[in-house]
Amino acid sequence: MEKKRWDLFALASIPLMMTLGNSMLIPVLPLIEKEINITSFQSSLIISIYSLIAIVLIPVSGYLSDRIGRKKVIIPSLIIVALGGAVSAYAAWQMENPYAVIMMGRFLQGVGAAGAFPVVLPTVGDMFKEEEQVSQGLGIIETANTLGKVLSPILGALLAVVIWYMPFIAIPVLSFIAVLLVFFLVKTPKKEKEEERSNPSFQEFVQGVKETFHHNGRWLFAVFFIGCILMLVLFGILFHFSSLLEEKYSIEGYVKGFVLAIPLLFLCIASFSSGKMIGEDKIRMKWFILVGNGTAAVSLFFVREEMGLFMFTLLLTIAGIGIGLSLPCLDALITEGIKKEERGSITSFYSSMRFVGVAAGPPIIAVLMKHGPGLIYYILAGISVAAVLLTFAAIRPSSEEKKEPAVT
């Protein structure tokens, strides 16, 4: 772990930068609505389009990373993210009706994002031989991802104080920082270089993936859907909480950013702790996922809009802790349970499902805010219960072989 600390630092910068580039727009969405005269549903699509295109392209990037190497996919992808950010920033700065071009820029960012963070997970799996080190490494990556969510509402709100489109300008800057870190600090193992020269044919690759799903499909699909649920719940909460802070509590600007960051800070702490504690114990991973989703479900069930701000934030914080406990466990199961030759492709499906959750959360909540605001947290709690049941039914590690995420 010590020898790879700089590689891990550079890789951790990718989810940190990508999350900042996306999530710091969430606290600014109400302001964007006023500045360019769009609806809350249209503003939610600024988040969703990024994720929707990434969903389609993530499996392609996963396949390419297995074929040509992780680093050769990550760096061009980060450059595309930077270009997309520049397009959105220019539109917001110079155009009278910028919405369509902002969406085009966000589309480009989604194209680049497909080959950035999703490829980090299999890269960490390649770096270490010991599963306990893989779990710790993935915990750090997930913590960096969550840290981005903690900082994003604060940074987004502070940048918007300068001028409303400043968060768009920050995206290419953050992306190029990640490019430099990856280029100079992440070293491609000699073994990987040799494997690139002797890749199996496409037909052999597809056959290997089919066999993996045939033997592991039950727990793999469970992990995919639980990852989707966690992101849907998280981004749904953030979207609603951001709007409520302004509309009900009259909290705006950087103060709003600090309040939004509270549940995310505890999510970050829970994520880091979970990655440290699970080691290579698959049974412990399952229990963390069960307890995490159960905790989120119970806390969300009791959330009411008429609550005071303290109790509202406290319940969302408890839900954040539950989500934070679960995420590193899902990452570890999906990364450690798949052989290296197919790791990029299989983990890409997992990443795609996470992006489905990111894309679906804000629009679903926007519709519910208009037509059924009292149902929002009952629905989110119910979805979390579904994740508990799915974990219980489909993820069944053997007590004798804790290193094998086998199911029956």
VEXVEX-506066 format. One record per residue (C-alpha): residue in three letters; x, z, y. Coordinates in steps of 0.5 Angstrom, whole numbers, plus 500, padded with zeros to 3 digits. Example, Ala and Ser with C-alpha at 12.3 -4.5 7.8 and 13.67 -1.06 7.14 Angstrom:
<pts>
ALA525516491
SER527514498
</pts>
This chain:
<pts>
MET500500500
GLU506502505
LYS509495504
LYS503491506
ARG501495512
TRP502490517
ASP499485512
LEU493489512
PHE493491519
ALA493483521
LEU487482516
ALA483488519
SER483485526
ILE479479523
PRO473483522
LEU474487528
MET475481532
MET469477529
THR464483529
LEU466485537
GLY465477538
ASN458478535
SER455485536
MET457486543
LEU452481545
ILE446485542
PRO446490548
VAL447484553
LEU441480550
PRO435484555
LEU440482561
ILE441475558
GLU433474557
LYS432475565
GLU438471567
ILE436465563
ASN429466563
ILE428466555
THR424470551
SER426476546
PHE425472540
GLN429466543
SER435471545
SER435474538
LEU436467535
ILE443467539
ILE445472534
SER441469528
ILE444462529
TYR451464528
SER449467521
LEU445462519
ILE450456519
ALA455461516
ILE451463510
VAL451455509
LEU458454509
ILE461461507
PRO461458499
VAL465452502
SER470456505
GLY470461499
TYR472455494
LEU477452499
SER480459499
ASP481459492
ARG484452492
ILE488451498
GLY490459499
ARG487464504
LYS491463510
LYS490456510
VAL483457511
ILE483463515
ILE487461521
PRO483454522
SER477458522
LEU479463527
ILE481457532
ILE474454531
VAL471461533
ALA475461539
LEU472453541
GLY465455540
GLY466461544
ALA469457550
VAL463452549
SER458458550
ALA462461556
TYR462454560
ALA455453559
ALA453460561
TRP458460567
GLN457452570
MET450450567
GLU443451570
ASN439451564
PRO445454559
TYR441456553
ALA441450549
VAL449449550
ILE450456549
MET446455542
MET451450540
GLY457454542
ARG454460537
PHE453454532
LEU460453532
GLN462460532
GLY458461526
VAL462455522
GLY468458524
ALA466465522
ALA464462515
GLY472462513
ALA474468517
PHE472475515
PRO469473508
VAL475470506
VAL479477508
LEU475481502
PRO478476496
THR485476500
VAL485484500
GLY484484492
ASP490479491
MET494483495
PHE494489490
LYS495490483
GLU492497483
GLU484498483
GLU485504487
GLN489501492
VAL484495493
SER479500494
GLN483503499
GLY484497503
LEU477494502
GLY475501506
ILE480500511
ILE477493512
GLU470495512
THR472501517
ALA475495522
ASN468492521
THR464498523
LEU469500528
GLY468493531
LYS460495531
VAL462502534
LEU466499540
SER461492541
PRO456496545
ILE460499549
LEU465493551
GLY459488551
ALA455493556
LEU462494560
LEU464487560
ALA456485563
VAL457490569
VAL462485571
ILE458479570
TRP453477565
TYR456472561
MET463476560
PRO462477553
PHE462470552
ILE468469555
ALA471475551
ILE470471544
PRO476466545
VAL481471547
LEU479476541
SER479470536
PHE486468539
ILE489475538
ALA487475531
VAL490468530
LEU497470532
LEU496477528
VAL495473521
PHE500467523
PHE506472524
LEU504478519
VAL500476513
LYS505473508
THR503469502
PRO505471496
LYS510467492
LYS505467486
GLU499464490
LYS504459492
GLU505457485
GLU498457483
GLU496453489
ARG500447485
SER497448479
ASN489449480
PRO484447475
SER480441476
PHE473442480
GLN469441473
GLU473447470
PHE472451476
VAL465450476
GLN465452469
GLY469458470
VAL464460476
LYS458459471
GLU461463466
THR462469471
PHE455469473
HIS453468465
HIS456475463
ASN456479470
GLY450476473
ARG445482473
TRP450487477
LEU453481481
PHE446479484
ALA444486485
VAL450487489
PHE448481493
PHE441483495
ILE443490497
GLY449487501
CYS443483505
ILE439489505
LEU444493508
MET445488514
LEU438487515
VAL437494516
LEU443495520
PHE442489525
GLY434490525
ILE436498528
LEU441495533
PHE436490536
HIS430495536
PHE434501539
SER437496544
SER431494547
LEU428501547
LEU433504550
GLU432500556
GLU424499556
LYS422506554
TYR428511556
SER431506562
ILE438507560
GLU442501562
GLY449498562
TYR455502559
VAL451508558
LYS446504554
GLY453502550
PHE455509549
VAL448511546
LEU448505541
ALA455507539
ILE453514536
PRO450511530
LEU455506529
LEU461511530
PHE458516524
LEU457509520
CYS465508521
ILE467515519
ALA462514513
SER465508511
PHE472510512
SER471516508
SER467512502
GLY473507501
LYS478513500
MET474517496
ILE471512491
GLY478510488
GLU477506482
ASP471510479
LYS465505478
ILE460510477
ARG462514483
MET461507487
LYS454507484
TRP452514486
PHE455513493
ILE450506494
LEU444510491
VAL445516495
GLY447512501
ASN441508501
GLY436514499
THR439517505
ALA437511510
ALA430510507
VAL429518508
SER431518515
LEU428511517
PHE421514514
PHE421519519
VAL423515526
ARG417514531
GLU418511537
GLU414517541
MET420521539
GLY425524544
LEU432520545
PHE436526541
MET431526535
PHE431518535
THR438517535
LEU440523530
LEU435520525
LEU438513526
THR445516526
ILE443519519
ALA441512517
GLY448509519
ILE452514515
GLY448512509
ILE449505510
GLY457507511
LEU457510505
SER455504501
LEU458498504
PRO466500501
CYS463501494
LEU459494494
ASP466491497
ALA470494491
LEU465492486
ILE465485488
THR472484489
GLU475488483
GLY470486478
ILE472478479
LYS478475476
LYS483472482
GLU481465480
GLU474465482
ARG474471487
GLY474467493
SER468463491
ILE464469488
THR465474494
SER463468498
PHE456469495
TYR456476497
SER458475504
SER453469505
MET448474503
ARG450479508
PHE450474513
VAL443473511
GLY441480513
VAL445479520
ALA441473521
ALA434476519
GLY434483522
PRO433481529
PRO428476529
ILE424480524
ILE424486528
ALA422482535
VAL416479531
LEU414486529
MET415489536
LYS410484538
HIS405485533
GLY406491529
PRO411496533
GLY408502529
LEU411499522
ILE418497524
TYR421503521
TYR416504515
ILE418497513
LEU426498514
ALA425505510
GLY421501504
ILE427496504
SER432501503
VAL428504497
ALA428497494
ALA436497495
VAL436504491
LEU431501485
LEU436495485
THR442500484
PHE439504479
ALA436498475
ALA442493475
ILE448497477
ARG450500470
PRO458502470
SER460504463
SER462511463
GLU468510458
GLU470504462
LYS470506469
LYS474500471
GLU469495468
PRO463494473
ALA459492466
VAL452492466
THR447492460
</pts>
